[in-house]
Amino acid sequence: MTTPNEKWEQYKTRPRSWSQLTSYESCPHAFYLERIAKVWSRPAAWFATGLGVHTAVEAHEKGEAPTVDDMLPVAQEAFRQDINTRLESTPNAEYWQSSGTYHGPTDIPRRYNDLRRHLENYLMIPKGPIWMAPEGDPADPGRTPAVEWPIELDLDGVQVIGSADQIREDGDDLVPVDVKAGSQTPEDPGQLATYAEAARRGSGRSVTKGVYIMTAKPPTKTGRVSKAQVVEKDLTVIPVETLTARFHAADEGIKAGNWDPKPGHQCRRCSVASSCDFVVR
Ligand code: SF4
């Protein structure tokens, strides 16, 4: 069993990720409780929706699941596995986080039965071709489709790793695409900007915008793609210096063990609130 001090030592030296950055920025104390102290974390079924949709979309874009009927079992299997893993830590779903008025025991089957709708929404959206990224020997690279494309960035000494859902072509430009199964479109497009910087460095091509595909959002009443389903973000407003400063601030805070609480609206969906003395209810 790893002690909190051992866990902290590991976090001091490991590369950063978008998930670490946003978790730390949102509330350093939650970062500490969840990732370092490893207290009980209240499960939520929406993670299984995200995993199911992502796994099926990846299979589709790699040519392994051409139709929605091929994608659905892939999504369902990933969903079931995720739920079963979370049930091991918290077998009584009454203790899980609620989605609005839906408590765990009703939220799980509701979300399972909603997977096909997410996939149909995804498939109806027109998309540019997937970029074929260089792979292997830099002197004589092969090409691989940029789906779940692994990124490694050096931001002035801070190493950042991650995995971009998709990098697509748009004429001479490249466009990072992130598939979101949740209902909230991220206000902060920093994740897309991070992948954009990796794509610029990996291709030498221009990247000026990114796209969120929101699979939970419905089409228009006439069956067309709605504005809520495809959300474009201008990434020229986030210079790499801004991203670098954010990652450096989080990196320094984690290394220094600054775990100050940031009570606020984020407490409502905080999975470790039951172990926090500063929670705002
Ligand atoms: S309950 Fe609020 S203050 Fe406490 S760890 Fe969670 S987000 Fe931070």
Residues whose N, C-alpha, C, O or C-beta is under 5 A from the ligand:
A	BS01	SF4	C27 H29 A30 P261 K262 P263 G264 Q266 C267 C270 A273 C276 F278 V279 V280
